[in-house]
């Protein structure tokens, strides 16, 4: 077992470009000290006294086990910051079953049912519902239910509590202290896998490529198709910058292997 942790909790909303993401933060102070000069792994900064090897693949595997026990999926994770200000951020959403329930409940305008409430549920059951504003936007067709993670404060708190204990038990993050954050991916979530592009077909996206296409690496448009290993963007869906307009095309096909990064563009 690793060093015994002390947990400090906080819950807050992070606003990026006017859109919020729910974040539950846990500051973990391991009682004791470890020193060394070992590089971090998986792309983390190297060097510095007090830094130890951090294996993101093992951390992700552990996070997925805990998330699954709470009916959640891990969307992404990142370990950032210098040695004394390290942050492990886990992005979560409801699993497929939970998202299907959420979609059906929002279609009916029922926020409580989206979180597992029934006619017999009471406030003492501790069931937290989604904000009424999101329910209303979905009911009016101004927000696709498929874009919502369905994550609540309770989800983040429960996951952070159990995952923080597992991190210590398996000693996955050696060192003095770090901040653990459990967060929704936000409405401007990143897209990573082929399945992400299939799931969010019809949404506005921003894509940056490794290799230029028509002398341009930055594209924004509506994701209209995923065929084989190619995505198609409708460029007429949004106002293009001057470089995109100069290409003289209304659609662009991008190979998945050529996508450096991609994310959704909120349409509220």
C-alpha positions as CSV (number, residue, x, y, z in Angstrom):
1,X,0.0,0.0,0.0
2,X,1.2,3.5,-0.7
3,X,1.4,6.4,1.7
4,X,-1.7,7.3,3.6
5,X,-3.7,10.1,1.9
6,X,-5.6,13.0,3.3
7,X,-8.5,14.2,1.1
8,X,-9.7,17.7,0.6
9,X,-12.8,18.0,-1.5
10,X,-14.3,20.8,-3.6
11,X,-17.0,21.0,-6.3
12,X,-17.1,23.7,-9.0
13,X,-18.1,24.5,-12.5
14,X,-15.5,25.2,-15.1
15,X,-16.5,27.6,-17.9
16,X,-14.7,27.3,-21.2
17,X,-15.8,29.5,-24.1
18,X,-19.1,30.2,-22.2
19,X,-19.9,26.5,-21.7
20,X,-19.7,24.7,-18.4
21,X,-18.3,21.4,-17.3
22,X,-19.0,19.8,-14.0
23,X,-15.8,19.2,-12.0
24,X,-15.4,17.5,-8.6
25,X,-11.9,18.0,-7.3
26,X,-10.1,16.1,-4.6
27,X,-6.7,17.3,-3.3
28,X,-4.7,14.4,-2.0
29,X,-1.8,14.8,0.4
30,X,0.2,11.7,0.9
31,X,1.7,11.8,4.5
32,X,5.3,11.3,3.9
33,X,7.9,12.0,1.3
34,X,9.5,10.3,-1.7
35,X,12.4,11.7,-3.6
36,X,14.1,10.6,-6.8
37,X,14.9,11.7,-10.3
38,X,12.8,9.4,-12.4
39,X,11.1,10.6,-15.5
40,X,7.3,10.5,-15.8
41,X,6.0,8.2,-18.5
42,X,3.4,8.5,-21.3
43,X,4.4,11.9,-22.4
44,X,4.5,13.6,-19.0
45,X,7.4,16.1,-18.3
46,X,10.7,14.5,-17.4
47,X,13.1,15.2,-14.6
48,X,12.9,17.0,-11.3
49,X,13.5,15.9,-7.7
50,X,10.4,14.4,-6.2
51,X,8.9,13.1,-9.5
52,X,8.2,9.4,-9.9
53,X,7.1,7.2,-12.7
54,X,3.4,7.5,-13.5
55,X,1.9,4.8,-15.7
56,X,-1.2,6.3,-17.4
57,X,-2.3,3.0,-18.9
58,X,-2.5,1.4,-15.4
59,X,-4.3,4.5,-14.0
60,X,-6.8,4.4,-16.9
61,X,-7.5,0.7,-16.3
62,X,-8.1,1.3,-12.6
63,X,-10.3,4.3,-13.4
64,X,-12.4,2.2,-15.9
65,X,-12.9,-0.5,-13.2
66,X,-14.2,2.1,-10.7
67,X,-16.3,3.9,-13.3
68,X,-17.9,0.7,-14.4
69,X,-19.0,0.0,-10.8
70,X,-20.9,3.3,-10.8
71,X,-22.5,2.9,-14.2
72,X,-20.0,5.3,-15.8
73,X,-17.5,5.3,-18.7
74,X,-14.1,7.0,-18.8
75,X,-13.9,9.4,-21.7
76,X,-10.4,10.6,-21.2
77,X,-7.8,11.3,-18.6
78,X,-4.8,13.6,-18.3
79,X,-2.0,14.0,-15.7
80,X,-0.6,17.5,-15.9
81,X,1.4,20.1,-13.9
82,X,4.8,20.4,-12.3
83,X,5.8,18.1,-9.5
84,X,4.3,20.2,-6.7
85,X,1.1,21.0,-8.6
86,X,0.2,17.7,-10.2
87,X,-3.4,17.2,-11.3
88,X,-5.0,13.9,-12.4
89,X,-8.2,14.8,-14.3
90,X,-10.7,12.1,-15.3
91,X,-13.4,12.8,-17.8
92,X,-16.6,10.8,-17.2
93,X,-20.0,10.2,-18.7
94,X,-22.9,7.8,-18.0
95,X,-22.5,4.4,-19.7
96,X,-24.5,3.4,-22.8
97,X,-27.5,2.3,-20.7
98,X,-27.4,5.4,-18.6
99,X,-27.2,7.7,-21.7
100,X,-30.2,5.8,-23.3
101,X,-32.2,6.4,-20.2
102,X,-31.2,10.0,-20.1
103,X,-32.2,10.5,-23.8
104,X,-35.6,8.9,-23.2
105,X,-36.2,10.9,-20.0
106,X,-35.3,14.2,-21.6
107,X,-37.5,13.5,-24.6
108,X,-40.3,13.2,-22.1
109,X,-39.2,16.3,-20.2
110,X,-38.5,14.2,-17.1
111,X,-35.1,15.1,-15.5
112,X,-35.7,12.9,-12.4
113,X,-36.2,9.7,-14.4
114,X,-32.9,10.4,-16.3
115,X,-31.1,9.9,-13.0
116,X,-33.0,6.7,-11.9
117,X,-35.8,8.3,-9.9
118,X,-39.2,6.6,-9.8
119,X,-42.6,7.7,-8.7
120,X,-41.8,6.4,-5.2
121,X,-38.5,8.3,-4.9
122,X,-38.2,11.1,-2.3
123,X,-35.6,13.7,-1.5
124,X,-34.2,11.4,1.2
125,X,-33.2,8.9,-1.5
126,X,-30.4,11.3,-2.5
127,X,-31.2,11.2,-6.2
128,X,-29.8,14.3,-8.0
129,X,-31.5,15.4,-11.1
130,X,-30.1,17.3,-14.1
131,X,-30.6,21.1,-14.2
132,X,-34.1,22.1,-15.5
133,X,-32.4,24.4,-18.0
134,X,-30.9,21.5,-19.8
135,X,-34.2,19.6,-19.8
136,X,-35.9,22.6,-21.3
137,X,-33.3,23.1,-24.0
138,X,-33.5,19.4,-24.9
139,X,-37.4,19.6,-25.0
140,X,-37.2,22.6,-27.3
141,X,-34.8,20.8,-29.6
142,X,-32.1,23.4,-28.9
143,X,-29.8,20.8,-27.4
144,X,-29.3,17.2,-28.4
145,X,-29.6,14.8,-25.5
146,X,-26.8,12.7,-27.2
147,X,-24.4,15.5,-26.3
148,X,-25.0,15.3,-22.6
149,X,-22.8,13.2,-20.4
150,X,-25.5,12.8,-17.7
151,X,-22.9,13.2,-15.0
152,X,-24.1,14.7,-11.7
153,X,-22.2,16.0,-8.6
154,X,-23.1,12.7,-6.9
155,X,-21.5,10.7,-9.7
156,X,-18.3,12.7,-9.5
157,X,-18.2,12.5,-5.7
158,X,-18.8,8.7,-5.5
159,X,-16.2,8.0,-8.2
160,X,-13.6,10.3,-6.7
161,X,-14.0,8.7,-3.3
162,X,-13.6,5.2,-4.5
163,X,-10.9,5.9,-7.1
164,X,-8.8,7.9,-4.7
165,X,-8.7,4.9,-2.3
166,X,-7.8,2.6,-5.2
167,X,-5.0,4.9,-6.4
168,X,-3.4,4.7,-2.9
169,X,-4.0,1.0,-2.5
170,X,-2.3,0.2,-5.8
171,X,0.3,3.0,-5.3
172,X,-0.3,4.3,-8.9
173,X,0.8,7.9,-8.2
174,X,4.0,8.0,-6.1
175,X,5.0,11.4,-4.7
176,X,4.0,14.0,-2.2
177,X,0.7,15.3,-3.3
178,X,-1.7,15.7,-6.3
179,X,-5.2,16.9,-7.1
180,X,-7.7,14.4,-8.4
181,X,-10.5,15.9,-10.5
182,X,-13.5,14.0,-11.8
183,X,-15.2,16.0,-14.6
184,X,-17.8,15.8,-17.3
185,X,-16.3,16.1,-20.8
186,X,-18.3,19.3,-21.4
187,X,-20.3,20.2,-24.5
188,X,-17.1,20.9,-26.4
189,X,-15.8,17.4,-25.7
190,X,-12.8,16.0,-27.5
191,X,-13.3,13.1,-30.0
192,X,-10.7,10.3,-29.9
193,X,-12.0,7.0,-31.3
194,X,-13.8,6.0,-34.5
195,X,-16.8,5.3,-32.4
196,X,-16.9,8.9,-31.2
197,X,-17.2,10.2,-34.8
198,X,-20.0,7.7,-35.5
199,X,-21.8,8.6,-32.3
200,X,-21.7,12.4,-32.9
201,X,-22.5,12.3,-36.7
202,X,-24.5,15.4,-37.4
203,X,-22.7,17.6,-34.9
204,X,-20.5,20.6,-35.6
205,X,-16.8,19.7,-35.1
206,X,-13.4,21.3,-35.2
207,X,-10.6,19.2,-36.6
208,X,-6.8,19.8,-36.8
209,X,-4.9,17.5,-39.1
210,X,-1.3,16.3,-39.0
211,X,-0.8,16.8,-42.7
212,X,-2.4,19.7,-44.6
213,X,-5.4,19.2,-46.9
214,X,-5.5,21.8,-49.6
215,X,-2.8,23.7,-47.7
216,X,-5.0,23.9,-44.6
217,X,-4.7,22.0,-41.3
218,X,-7.7,23.6,-39.4
219,X,-11.2,22.7,-40.4
220,X,-14.6,23.3,-39.0
221,X,-17.9,22.0,-40.2
222,X,-20.8,19.6,-39.7
223,X,-19.8,15.9,-39.4
224,X,-22.0,14.4,-42.1
225,X,-20.5,11.0,-42.7
226,X,-18.1,8.4,-41.5
227,X,-17.3,5.9,-44.3
228,X,-14.6,3.5,-43.7
229,X,-11.7,5.5,-42.3
230,X,-12.8,8.8,-43.7
231,X,-15.0,11.5,-42.1
232,X,-16.8,14.1,-44.2
233,X,-17.4,17.7,-43.0
234,X,-19.9,20.0,-44.5
235,X,-18.1,23.4,-44.6
236,X,-21.3,25.3,-45.4
237,X,-22.6,24.7,-42.0
238,X,-20.5,27.4,-40.4
239,X,-18.7,30.6,-41.4
240,X,-15.3,29.7,-42.6
241,X,-12.0,31.6,-42.1
242,X,-10.2,33.1,-45.0
243,X,-7.9,30.1,-45.4
244,X,-10.7,27.6,-45.6
245,X,-12.7,29.8,-48.0
246,X,-9.7,29.9,-50.3
247,X,-9.8,26.1,-50.8
248,X,-12.9,26.6,-52.9
249,X,-14.7,23.5,-51.6
250,X,-17.9,23.0,-49.7
251,X,-17.0,19.6,-48.2
252,X,-13.8,18.0,-47.1
253,X,-12.8,14.4,-46.4
254,X,-10.3,13.6,-43.7
255,X,-8.7,10.3,-42.9
256,X,-9.0,9.3,-39.3
257,X,-5.2,8.6,-39.1
258,X,-4.6,12.2,-40.2
259,X,-6.6,13.7,-37.3
260,X,-4.3,15.2,-34.7
261,X,-7.2,16.4,-32.5
262,X,-10.9,17.0,-32.9
263,X,-13.7,18.3,-30.7
264,X,-17.3,19.2,-30.7
265,X,-18.5,22.8,-31.3
266,X,-21.5,23.6,-29.0
267,X,-24.6,24.9,-30.8
268,X,-26.6,26.5,-27.9
